[in-house]
Amino acid sequence: MMFYEKAAIAIAAFAFAATLATGARNWNKEEREPIRHTFTNDKTLDVDNVDGTIEVIGDNGNTIRVEGEEIVRGVDQRAVDRAKREVTLDINERDGAAQLYVNGPFRSNNGHSSDNHGFHEHYDAHEYETTFNFTIRVPRDTALELRNVNGEIKTQDTRGRFNVHGVNGGVTMTSVSGYGMLNTVNGRTSIAFRESPKQASDFKTVNGAIEASFPPNLAADLRLKTLNGQAYTDFDATALLPKASEAQDNSRGRRVYRVNHTSSVRIGAGGPELSFETVNGDIRIKKEAR
């Protein structure tokens, strides 16, 4: 299934959930509980959140240090107690990955995550809501697997591979030295590279602008596609010929090529392919001032 088809399903699912929950925000009870945990010897951070924020900060430490807060709100104490039973934060280590997984009755696929976050479309959250806000400090080379549904994702001073997925909420990545993939549905996407990516990277959203800044010495091939917006860059760029798909013979025996209409430009001497795609929003590729 294509990304935008998955996105459409996700949007429909959460719109339905929001409809169910309308009028259920008159919370009378609230409980908060701090979250603290330290992982050692893990090279990857894997966070799968539902409601709340994820903030990751790279530093000179040699462990992954989690701080945060669980906030439970309910219509009454019984609902809060139910929420604490039904919604859990699973903390695991597997194959060198430190894992934080928010689990609950809203999950499908037997509690396992999937590309669409594994949610039941008919989950009814009338009685309570549970929010997890994470601030996580990691060694700078840590690989990042970050997924969130309702809330922002932020990273700072990281240089590992990244794979970031969001649904409703902005994504902001600053002082990045790594490479990877970023997919969102609703929200502004901003990523600032301290060093140019050394491998191909991919950035996609549905509703929102994409803004990316790079060092002045950027050397890369850019693919830019927006259906309802414009693409801009501060860099001197050379247009590249559009790529053609595999040729097919038509009824007259002629070779016919279907052309991909994505705009492609080369910055500097060229290099890794950096792909930017949005449906509703502009794409801005900026030269970082130094």
Rosetta silent file (secondary structure, phi, psi, omega in degrees, C-alpha in Angstrom):
SEQUENCE: MMFYEKAAIAIAAFAFAATLATGARNWNKEEREPIRHTFTNDKTLDVDNVDGTIEVIGDNGNTIRVEGEEIVRGVDQRAVDRAKREVTLDINERDGAAQLYVNGPFRSNNGHSSDNHGFHEHYDAHEYETTFNFTIRVPRDTALELRNVNGEIKTQDTRGRFNVHGVNGGVTMTSVSGYGMLNTVNGRTSIAFRESPKQASDFKTVNGAIEASFPPNLAADLRLKTLNGQAYTDFDATALLPKASEAQDNSRGRRVYRVNHTSSVRIGAGGPELSFETVNGDIRIKKEAR
SCORE:     score description
SCORE:     0.000 S_00000001
   1 L     0.000  135.858 -178.593    0.000    0.000    0.000 S_00000001
   2 L   -70.222  158.305 -178.284    1.318    3.435   -0.926 S_00000001
   3 H   -56.163  -46.105 -174.432    2.164    5.970    1.795 S_00000001
   4 H   -70.815  -28.279  174.125   -0.674    8.335    0.925 S_00000001
   5 H   -66.729  -43.547  175.924   -3.208    5.490    0.959 S_00000001
   6 H   -60.833  -41.728 -178.918   -2.000    4.576    4.456 S_00000001
   7 H   -62.290  -41.493  180.000   -2.184    8.239    5.418 S_00000001
   8 H   -62.144  -40.956  177.414   -5.767    8.468    4.203 S_00000001
   9 H   -62.338  -45.047 -179.206   -6.704    5.442    6.306 S_00000001
  10 H   -61.569  -44.001 -179.689   -4.993    6.942    9.345 S_00000001
  11 H   -61.557  -44.215  179.911   -6.755   10.283    8.884 S_00000001
  12 H   -62.659  -42.345 -178.742  -10.136    8.557    8.568 S_00000001
  13 H   -61.856  -46.276 -176.230   -9.492    6.432   11.637 S_00000001
  14 H   -76.331  -29.124  173.540   -8.524    9.340   13.854 S_00000001
  15 H   -64.049  -40.136  177.916  -11.292   11.566   12.556 S_00000001
  16 H   -64.216  -44.927  179.071  -13.704    8.816   13.549 S_00000001
  17 H   -61.559  -39.969  179.748  -12.094    8.497   16.979 S_00000001
  18 H   -64.459  -36.495  177.877  -12.278   12.263   17.439 S_00000001
  19 H   -63.890  -42.214  178.714  -15.981   12.185   16.597 S_00000001
  20 H   -61.654  -37.785 -173.383  -16.570    9.516   19.222 S_00000001
  21 H   -84.368   -5.090 -178.124  -14.691   11.501   21.825 S_00000001
  22 L   -58.382  131.044 -179.396  -16.508   14.780   21.171 S_00000001
  23 L    86.512   -1.322 -176.634  -17.999   16.057   24.389 S_00000001
  24 L  -101.915   18.693 -175.417  -15.884   13.727   26.515 S_00000001
  25 L   -97.116   13.945  178.209  -13.285   16.310   27.531 S_00000001
  26 L   -87.283   70.564 -175.767  -14.927   17.275   30.793 S_00000001
  27 L   -77.307  129.686 -179.801  -12.249   15.601   32.863 S_00000001
  28 L  -103.922  -17.037 -178.880  -12.859   15.716   36.603 S_00000001
  29 E  -128.399  142.792  177.383   -9.879   13.671   37.742 S_00000001
  30 E  -144.491  137.219  174.813   -6.191   13.871   36.838 S_00000001
  31 E  -133.356  141.935 -179.972   -3.150   11.929   37.982 S_00000001
  32 E  -124.688  142.936  179.943    0.483   12.423   36.973 S_00000001
  33 E  -140.525  128.037  179.920    3.380   10.023   37.325 S_00000001
  34 E   -70.314  154.546  177.591    7.049   10.661   36.439 S_00000001
  35 E  -122.943  125.618  176.413    8.898    8.368   34.047 S_00000001
  36 E  -142.848  130.790  177.552   12.603    7.653   34.463 S_00000001
  37 E  -159.691  146.832  178.068   14.625    4.864   32.917 S_00000001
  38 E  -124.566  130.121  174.741   18.193    4.324   31.693 S_00000001
  39 E  -105.782  141.773  176.267   19.243    1.960   28.912 S_00000001
  40 E  -121.713  147.059  173.850   22.847    0.827   28.524 S_00000001
  41 L    66.389   21.400  176.646   24.670   -0.650   25.526 S_00000001
  42 L  -104.075  139.991 -177.827   21.851    0.058   23.045 S_00000001
  43 L  -102.212   -7.739 -178.121   22.579    1.585   19.633 S_00000001
  44 E  -132.451  139.749  171.850   18.980    2.341   18.618 S_00000001
  45 E  -108.010  124.072 -177.292   16.148    4.255   20.295 S_00000001
  46 E  -122.728  109.625 -178.353   12.673    2.988   19.316 S_00000001
  47 E  -120.637  126.736  176.837    9.707    5.052   20.580 S_00000001
  48 E  -124.418   97.463 -175.450    6.073    4.339   19.603 S_00000001
  49 L  -105.384  167.888  179.062    3.814    6.938   21.242 S_00000001
  50 L  -119.064  -64.027  177.749    0.117    7.766   20.845 S_00000001
  51 E  -123.421  126.482 -179.259   -0.714   11.058   22.587 S_00000001
  52 L   136.726 -160.301 -177.029    1.992   13.400   23.818 S_00000001
  53 L  -124.839  152.863  172.955    5.406   14.611   22.752 S_00000001
  54 E  -125.387  121.311  175.176    8.733   13.027   21.906 S_00000001
  55 E  -126.392  125.709 -178.892   11.907   15.065   22.330 S_00000001
  56 E  -120.857  129.267 -177.640   15.322   13.509   21.701 S_00000001
  57 E  -123.775  124.271  176.872   18.573   15.314   22.536 S_00000001
  58 E   -85.529  140.685  178.387   21.993   14.032   21.491 S_00000001
  59 E  -149.843 -168.221 -176.413   24.930   14.525   23.867 S_00000001
  60 L   -89.473    8.324  179.599   28.293   13.064   24.918 S_00000001
  61 L   -70.626  171.647  178.353   26.792   10.448   27.244 S_00000001
  62 L  -120.198   15.735  175.816   27.096    6.700   26.739 S_00000001
  63 E  -133.945  163.844  174.171   23.584    5.695   27.857 S_00000001
  64 E   -99.760  116.805 -173.206   20.015    6.396   26.752 S_00000001
  65 E  -114.261  118.545 -175.784   18.302    8.340   29.547 S_00000001
  66 E  -103.299  126.998  168.658   14.532    8.663   29.559 S_00000001
  67 E  -128.863  148.299 -179.710   12.661   11.285   31.537 S_00000001
  68 E   179.365 -166.454 -177.911    9.023   12.076   31.127 S_00000001
  69 E  -150.366  135.667  170.699    5.551   12.150   32.546 S_00000001
  70 E   -99.605  127.164  179.670    2.399   10.095   32.211 S_00000001
  71 E  -118.429  120.892  179.599   -0.777   12.181   32.546 S_00000001
  72 E  -114.870  126.037  177.134   -4.090   10.381   33.062 S_00000001
  73 E  -123.944  141.625 -179.204   -7.382   12.284   32.920 S_00000001
  74 E  -148.183  166.662  179.274  -10.834   10.831   33.410 S_00000001
  75 L   -71.691  -24.646  176.092  -14.465   11.687   33.969 S_00000001
  76 L  -158.193  177.868 -177.607  -14.179   10.188   37.464 S_00000001
  77 H   -63.997  -34.446  177.879  -11.772    8.180   39.616 S_00000001
  78 H   -61.068  -40.673  179.491  -13.128    4.909   38.270 S_00000001
  79 H   -66.976  -39.856  177.682  -12.229    6.006   34.732 S_00000001
  80 H   -62.366  -43.639  178.821   -8.724    7.036   35.839 S_00000001
  81 H   -63.612  -37.523  177.065   -8.213    3.648   37.499 S_00000001
  82 H   -64.747  -43.574  179.354   -9.430    1.940   34.335 S_00000001
  83 H   -59.355  -41.759 -178.381   -7.032    3.979   32.221 S_00000001
  84 H   -67.772  -27.401  175.220   -4.102    2.982   34.431 S_00000001
  85 H   -77.949  -39.660 -169.562   -5.021   -0.678   33.978 S_00000001
  86 H   -88.029  -31.218 -176.995   -5.645   -0.536   30.250 S_00000001
  87 L  -108.432  122.719 -176.165   -2.930    1.828   28.974 S_00000001
  88 E  -129.544  156.220  171.080    0.657    0.871   29.720 S_00000001
  89 E  -104.470  110.371  179.192    4.145    1.944   28.803 S_00000001
  90 E   -88.616  122.413 -179.406    6.088   -1.143   27.776 S_00000001
  91 E  -112.012  118.254 -174.883    9.840   -0.702   28.307 S_00000001
  92 E  -138.537  164.805  168.106   12.000   -3.291   26.566 S_00000001
  93 E  -129.123  127.440 -177.218   15.447   -3.951   25.123 S_00000001
  94 E  -148.815  125.361  175.852   15.667   -6.071   21.995 S_00000001
  95 L    50.333   43.971  177.264   18.478   -6.667   19.500 S_00000001
  96 L    79.158   11.880 -179.583   20.382   -3.580   20.618 S_00000001
  97 E  -114.766  130.996  171.923   17.287   -1.345   20.625 S_00000001
  98 E   -86.373  121.801 -171.112   15.894    0.552   23.618 S_00000001
  99 E  -117.540  131.904  170.749   12.111    0.398   23.200 S_00000001
 100 E  -123.224  116.645 -172.541    9.306    2.552   24.608 S_00000001
 101 E  -130.891  116.316  177.839    5.903    1.337   23.425 S_00000001
 102 E   -83.634  117.614 -174.124    2.573    2.824   24.524 S_00000001
 103 E  -116.739  152.670  179.653    0.102   -0.056   24.574 S_00000001
 104 L   176.117 -174.858 -177.113   -3.626   -0.166   25.156 S_00000001
 105 L   -68.215  -10.527  176.964   -7.066   -1.122   23.809 S_00000001
 106 L   -79.803   -7.959 -179.538   -6.564    1.242   20.860 S_00000001
 107 E   -88.039  143.638  170.094   -3.936   -1.123   19.432 S_00000001
 108 L  -110.414 -163.147  177.591   -4.715   -3.822   16.904 S_00000001
 109 H    55.593   37.913  177.230   -2.424   -6.525   15.503 S_00000001
 110 H    57.596   34.822  176.171   -2.238   -8.243   18.906 S_00000001
 111 H    84.471    4.346 -178.754   -0.507   -5.260   20.456 S_00000001
 112 L  -101.122  144.825 -178.657    2.211   -5.005   17.828 S_00000001
 113 L   -75.766  157.721  175.087    2.957   -1.840   15.939 S_00000001
 114 L  -145.489 -176.612 -176.035    2.654   -1.500   12.183 S_00000001
 115 L   -63.399  -27.233  177.521    3.093    1.190    9.564 S_00000001
 116 L  -100.760   23.028  175.527   -0.336    2.673   10.392 S_00000001
 117 L    73.631    0.071  175.731    0.426    2.466   14.130 S_00000001
 118 L    61.370   54.949 -176.680   -1.848   -0.563   14.582 S_00000001
 119 E  -109.707  142.944  168.713   -4.985    1.224   15.787 S_00000001
 120 L   -74.542  127.608  179.321   -8.549    0.033   16.167 S_00000001
 121 L   -68.575  -24.052 -172.947  -10.755    2.458   14.258 S_00000001
 122 L  -104.826   21.053  175.479  -13.620    1.886   16.708 S_00000001
 123 L   -66.519  130.918 -176.715  -11.758    2.524   19.950 S_00000001
 124 L  -110.302  111.255 -176.756  -13.992    4.637   22.217 S_00000001
 125 L  -104.612   39.111 -177.172  -12.095    6.994   24.558 S_00000001
 126 L   -61.743  -36.107 -166.872  -15.142    8.659   26.121 S_00000001
 127 L   -91.910  -22.976 -175.042  -14.091    8.102   29.722 S_00000001
 128 E  -156.901  166.337  169.369  -10.399    8.905   29.837 S_00000001
 129 E  -141.825  146.040  179.681   -7.268   10.009   28.023 S_00000001
 130 E  -126.432  126.906 -178.549   -3.652    9.104   28.690 S_00000001
 131 E  -119.189  135.615  174.351   -0.736   11.281   27.570 S_00000001
 132 E  -118.856  121.105  175.600    2.952   10.404   27.603 S_00000001
 133 E  -110.968  122.524 -175.489    5.514   13.202   27.237 S_00000001
 134 E  -115.555  136.334  164.851    9.103   12.015   26.731 S_00000001
 135 E  -123.152  119.252 -170.420   12.441   13.830   26.919 S_00000001
 136 E  -127.902  125.240  176.278   15.218   11.403   26.006 S_00000001
 137 E  -101.534  132.764 -173.713   18.964   12.017   25.969 S_00000001
 138 E  -135.176  155.052  166.552   21.019    9.754   23.752 S_00000001
 139 E   -58.087  143.296 -170.203   24.595    9.378   22.496 S_00000001
 140 L   -59.862  -29.160 -177.277   24.744   11.399   19.289 S_00000001
 141 L   -83.818    2.276 -177.870   25.335    8.378   17.027 S_00000001
 142 L   -63.379  132.369  173.482   22.182    6.592   18.236 S_00000001
 143 E   -74.187  144.806 -174.876   19.828    5.485   15.440 S_00000001
 144 E  -118.628  126.920  170.088   16.288    6.810   15.886 S_00000001
 145 E  -120.343  102.370 -172.809   12.975    5.038   15.252 S_00000001
 146 E  -123.854  127.140  178.601   10.295    7.535   16.335 S_00000001
 147 E  -133.369  135.512  179.023    6.527    7.206   15.846 S_00000001
 148 E  -147.547  153.181 -179.298    3.806    9.459   17.218 S_00000001
 149 E  -107.258  -61.483 -178.569    0.126   10.038   16.520 S_00000001
 150 E  -118.776   97.303 -179.458   -1.059   13.164   18.323 S_00000001
 151 L   147.276  165.052 -176.503    1.820   15.416   19.311 S_00000001
 152 L   -80.024  154.094  169.543    5.117   16.897   18.248 S_00000001
 153 E  -121.632  129.177  178.452    8.369   15.118   17.547 S_00000001
 154 E  -132.760  140.584  171.577   11.614   17.032   18.119 S_00000001
 155 E  -133.606  153.968 -178.209   15.255   16.018   17.814 S_00000001
 156 E  -148.587  133.916  172.646   18.442   17.980   18.464 S_00000001
 157 E    58.126   49.021  175.877   22.162   17.292   17.925 S_00000001
 158 E  -116.310  152.415 -179.610   21.869   13.772   16.522 S_00000001
 159 L  -137.222   16.770  176.160   23.996   12.170   13.817 S_00000001
 160 L   -93.327  174.953  173.201   22.639    8.629   13.515 S_00000001
 161 L   -62.586  145.137  179.510   20.243    7.141   10.980 S_00000001
 162 E  -132.491  147.072  175.211   16.637    8.278   11.556 S_00000001
 163 E  -139.925  102.527 -170.153   13.184    6.929   10.717 S_00000001
 164 E  -118.997  128.671  179.136   10.477    9.347   11.888 S_00000001
 165 E  -129.970  129.291  176.554    6.707    8.916   11.434 S_00000001
 166 E  -134.745  158.642  177.604    4.009   11.317   12.638 S_00000001
 167 E  -114.955  -67.665 -179.937    0.279   11.754   12.088 S_00000001
 168 E  -118.337  100.552 -178.783   -1.037   14.888   13.823 S_00000001
 169 L   148.696  149.553 -179.341    1.740   17.205   14.952 S_00000001
 170 L   -74.235  159.457  174.141    4.795   18.988   13.665 S_00000001
 171 E  -123.712  125.384  179.029    8.255   17.469   13.307 S_00000001
 172 E  -128.567  120.545  177.851   11.313   19.605   14.048 S_00000001
 173 E  -123.531  122.368 -177.444   14.845   18.230   13.706 S_00000001
 174 E  -122.048  151.321  178.024   17.782   20.564   14.380 S_00000001
 175 E    52.466   53.859 -177.716   21.537   20.173   14.108 S_00000001
 176 E   -93.239  137.207  175.269   21.222   16.885   12.219 S_00000001
 177 L  -123.676    5.915 -176.668   24.253   15.058   10.867 S_00000001
 178 L  -100.730 -153.910 -179.475   22.632   11.767    9.905 S_00000001
 179 L  -151.761  164.338  176.173   20.383   10.518    7.121 S_00000001
 180 E   155.645 -145.938 -173.021   17.098    8.652    6.812 S_00000001
 181 E  -131.212  140.987  177.152   13.353    8.960    6.308 S_00000001
 182 E  -136.263  119.901  177.829   10.706   11.335    7.652 S_00000001
 183 E  -124.736  131.828  174.886    6.979   10.821    6.988 S_00000001
 184 L  -137.518  168.655  176.641    4.145   12.939    8.410 S_00000001
 185 L  -113.209  -61.854 -178.269    0.468   13.549    7.686 S_00000001
 186 E  -122.575  118.919  177.555   -0.639   16.810    9.343 S_00000001
 187 L   139.282  155.618 -179.556    1.846   19.377   10.560 S_00000001
 188 L   -73.863  140.918  179.108    4.810   21.497    9.619 S_00000001
 189 E  -116.172  124.229  179.436    8.084   19.715    8.935 S_00000001
 190 E  -134.890  127.563  179.528   11.382   21.479    9.628 S_00000001
 191 E  -138.987  128.839 -177.811   14.819   19.862    9.474 S_00000001
 192 E  -120.653  118.353 -178.505   18.176   21.620    9.757 S_00000001
 193 E   -92.769  127.950  172.727   21.337   19.720    8.829 S_00000001
 194 L   -79.076  -34.892  174.851   24.614   20.617   10.501 S_00000001
 195 L  -128.033  145.920 -178.716   26.392   18.321    8.021 S_00000001
 196 L   -65.267  141.282  178.201   25.153   17.296    4.590 S_00000001
 197 L   -59.180  138.879 -179.902   23.608   13.801    4.425 S_00000001
 198 L   -96.518   -6.156  176.886   26.051   11.189    3.190 S_00000001
 199 L  -136.843  164.293 -179.148   23.326    8.811    2.041 S_00000001
 200 L   -56.853  143.760 -179.674   19.965    9.115    0.294 S_00000001
 201 E  -140.117  154.909 -171.890   17.164   10.560    2.437 S_00000001
 202 E  -136.332  131.797 -177.373   13.418   10.907    1.988 S_00000001
 203 E  -132.395  119.846 -177.437   10.975   13.508    3.390 S_00000001
 204 E  -135.774  144.791  170.677    7.210   13.285    2.850 S_00000001
 205 E  -148.798  167.471  178.569    4.095   14.913    4.262 S_00000001
 206 E  -104.145  -60.040 -177.586    0.474   15.315    3.237 S_00000001
 207 E  -117.016   97.608  179.780   -0.783   18.553    4.789 S_00000001
 208 L   153.772  159.520  177.391    2.006   20.947    5.626 S_00000001
 209 L   -84.243  155.276  172.604    5.108   22.679    4.365 S_00000001
 210 E  -115.977  124.113  176.541    8.559   21.123    4.330 S_00000001
 211 E  -123.332  124.044 -179.203   11.481   23.345    5.227 S_00000001
 212 E  -132.344  134.892  177.385   15.023   21.969    5.097 S_00000001
 213 E  -121.181  146.979 -175.066   18.313   23.820    5.556 S_00000001
 214 E  -136.744  159.224  174.425   21.797   22.600    4.650 S_00000001
 215 L   -60.891  156.198 -178.097   25.396   23.813    4.929 S_00000001
 216 L   -60.072  -23.753 -177.839   26.590   26.048    2.078 S_00000001
 217 L   -90.305   20.939 -179.570   28.799   23.241    0.705 S_00000001
 218 L   -54.673  133.781  172.797   25.846   20.934    0.034 S_00000001
 219 L  -131.697  107.510 -174.467   26.424   18.548   -2.880 S_00000001
 220 E  -162.316  163.090  171.016   23.325   16.496   -3.654 S_00000001
 221 E  -105.910  124.629 -175.119   20.642   15.654   -6.191 S_00000001
 222 E  -106.579  135.564  171.117   17.211   16.884   -5.097 S_00000001
 223 E  -111.725  123.559 -172.780   13.814   15.483   -6.103 S_00000001
 224 E  -124.960  125.995  179.837   11.008   17.962   -5.410 S_00000001
 225 E  -145.050  123.993  173.078    7.287   17.262   -5.722 S_00000001
 226 E  -141.211  133.079 -178.830    4.273   19.208   -4.423 S_00000001
 227 E   -82.421  -40.625 -178.620    0.738   18.984   -5.768 S_00000001
 228 E  -128.161   74.310 -178.386   -0.633   22.166   -4.180 S_00000001
 229 L   173.263 -172.350 -179.814    2.322   24.406   -3.469 S_00000001
 230 L  -126.837  158.282  176.394    5.651   25.706   -4.729 S_00000001
 231 E  -116.654  134.678 -177.022    9.268   24.598   -4.345 S_00000001
 232 E  -133.511  152.973  172.363   12.043   27.105   -3.576 S_00000001
 233 E  -149.721  144.806  175.085   15.776   26.968   -2.949 S_00000001
 234 L   -84.462  -15.263 -175.933   18.519   29.459   -2.016 S_00000001
 235 L   -79.865  151.037  167.656   21.175   27.279   -3.656 S_00000001
 236 L   -69.884  124.772 -172.512   22.415   27.620   -7.202 S_00000001
 237 E  -129.867  147.151  176.194   20.827   24.616   -8.861 S_00000001
 238 E  -112.599  126.200 -178.961   21.079   22.869  -12.216 S_00000001
 239 E   -67.385  138.515  175.621   17.959   21.223  -13.587 S_00000001
 240 L  -105.909  150.794  177.731   18.226   17.515  -14.265 S_00000001
 241 L   -64.597  140.562  178.202   16.295   15.670  -16.943 S_00000001
 242 L   -63.267  146.913  178.838   13.219   13.908  -15.558 S_00000001
 243 L   -76.816  144.205  178.597   13.587   10.193  -15.080 S_00000001
 244 E  -108.641  144.744  177.390   11.685    7.962  -17.455 S_00000001
 245 L   -78.586  178.979 -178.407   10.081    4.683  -16.537 S_00000001
 246 L   -61.382  136.682 -177.869   10.691    1.471  -18.422 S_00000001
 247 L   -72.862  148.454  175.909    9.774    1.760  -22.079 S_00000001
 248 E  -131.559  149.387  177.621    6.829   -0.191  -23.528 S_00000001
 249 E   -83.219  132.953  174.714    5.879   -0.914  -27.131 S_00000001
 250 L   -91.654 -174.676 -173.966    2.605    0.606  -28.286 S_00000001
 251 L   -65.849  -18.795 -179.705    0.295   -0.796  -30.931 S_00000001
 252 L   -96.175    6.927  178.755    2.343    0.845  -33.704 S_00000001
 253 L    80.508   12.166  179.145    5.578   -0.721  -32.589 S_00000001
 254 L   -93.045  151.707  177.582    6.994    2.495  -31.191 S_00000001
 255 E   -82.997  125.265 -177.805    8.799    2.767  -27.885 S_00000001
 256 E  -118.098  132.895  179.839    6.749    4.799  -25.391 S_00000001
 257 L  -116.000  133.581  172.805    8.148    6.189  -22.131 S_00000001
 258 L   -93.515  125.777 -173.019    6.100    7.356  -19.176 S_00000001
 259 E   -98.450  134.440  172.820    7.823   10.343  -17.593 S_00000001
 260 L   -79.829  121.946 -172.703    7.928   11.046  -13.867 S_00000001
 261 L   -86.639    9.130  174.253    7.019   14.739  -13.541 S_00000001
 262 L   -63.317  134.495  177.465    8.917   15.270  -10.289 S_00000001
 263 E   -76.826  136.436  179.777   11.373   18.162  -10.626 S_00000001
 264 E  -126.819  132.317  178.810   14.993   17.182  -10.133 S_00000001
 265 E  -135.240  154.909  178.496   17.881   19.583   -9.564 S_00000001
 266 E  -110.398  130.352  176.008   21.563   19.198   -8.778 S_00000001
 267 E  -105.035  128.860 -178.669   23.254   21.209   -6.053 S_00000001
 268 L    61.539 -136.280 -179.236   27.020   21.615   -6.379 S_00000001
 269 L   -84.695    3.514 -177.431   28.700   18.552   -7.889 S_00000001
 270 L    82.679  167.717 -178.145   25.710   16.348   -7.010 S_00000001
 271 L   173.045 -139.911 -178.678   25.641   13.465   -4.581 S_00000001
 272 L   -58.325  147.545  178.353   23.091   11.491   -2.538 S_00000001
 273 E   -81.814  124.179  177.829   19.503   11.780   -3.692 S_00000001
 274 E  -114.082  116.730 -173.582   17.374   13.829   -1.285 S_00000001
 275 E  -107.113  132.001 -179.753   13.657   13.500   -1.987 S_00000001
 276 E  -128.033  127.024 -176.415   11.009   15.993   -0.788 S_00000001
 277 E  -145.600  131.969  175.281    7.307   15.431   -1.386 S_00000001
 278 E  -144.243  155.639  176.937    4.115   17.058   -0.098 S_00000001
 279 E   -92.122  -54.350 -178.227    0.517   17.236   -1.226 S_00000001
 280 E  -120.585   97.517  179.878   -0.620   20.526    0.338 S_00000001
 281 L   153.054  165.019  178.820    2.233   22.874    1.127 S_00000001
 282 L   -90.371  160.897  173.211    5.440   24.473   -0.088 S_00000001
 283 E  -118.969  124.978  179.553    8.932   23.003   -0.130 S_00000001
 284 E  -124.942  120.465  177.697   11.775   25.297    0.883 S_00000001
 285 E  -108.736  111.109 -170.522   15.415   24.230    0.609 S_00000001
 286 E  -110.050  148.370  173.745   17.519   26.827    2.406 S_00000001
 287 E   -90.734  122.666 -177.607   21.217   27.567    2.590 S_00000001
 288 L   -69.812  131.517  178.477   22.321   27.796    6.191 S_00000001
 289 L   -76.331  134.244  179.775   24.045   31.088    7.015 S_00000001
 290 L  -134.763    0.000    0.000   27.553   30.680    8.452 S_00000001
